[in-house]
Amino acid sequence: MKRNMGFVIILIETASIGCLLFLMGRAGLPKIFDVFLVFCLPITFGLHVFEEFIFPGGGIEWFALYHPEYTSAYTPSYFFKVNVIALVLSILTTLGTFDFSGGFTFFGIRAWIAFLAFQAINAIFHLRGSIVTRRWSPGLGTGILLYLPLTIVGFTYLLRTGVVDMISVVICIAVASCIQPVLDAIKKSSIQKQNSAIRS
């Protein structure tokens, strides 16, 4: 899984940085800082997944320690699928923010904010997990050093410049907070299927 995950991360990071460099300063796009800001989303996400599963790695074992009730669902295949889908969505969401007339699309920038809010929630998840397990969580470093600062800067900047309003931000945070329960439901469903297969 490490090699496949590493390949996907390199691909997404290269694509993100390549798109960023290509688009910066182009006509029909927001100013350079705005473009850089939105591309920080897939870049930081890729670095976070790298920390969890490549170096220092150990994410699968730590997740099983923190949530032993999901141990049978925490397979390399599960983590690979979930993170590859999210990595691809992160760059597609970023590209979807631009309206190519000098601003952001209404739904694109809000999807970006929801994704960013989920990253912040994920950072808190890792922090709380490290406290509960009394063991360093793979992903905590990037969560604290990258996710939280990017969330603060992103929310503050977009609110201050009037790109989004507070109601939109609150709705985006609410949407983001529903993602983890959905993932938990998928894990529970997977475990139930495994148990049914064993009984039959």
Secondary structure, DSSP 8 states (H G I E B T S, - for coil): -HHHHHHHHHHHHHHHHHHHHHHTT-TTS--HHHHHHHHHHHHHHHHHHHHHHTSS--HHHHHHHH-GGGGGG--HHHHHHHHHHHHHHHHHHHHTTB-SSSSB-HHHHHHHHHHHHHHHHHHHHHHHHHHHHTS--TTHHHIIIIIHHHHHHHHHHHHHTTSS-HHHHHHHHHHHHTHHHHHHHHHHHHHHHHHHHHH-
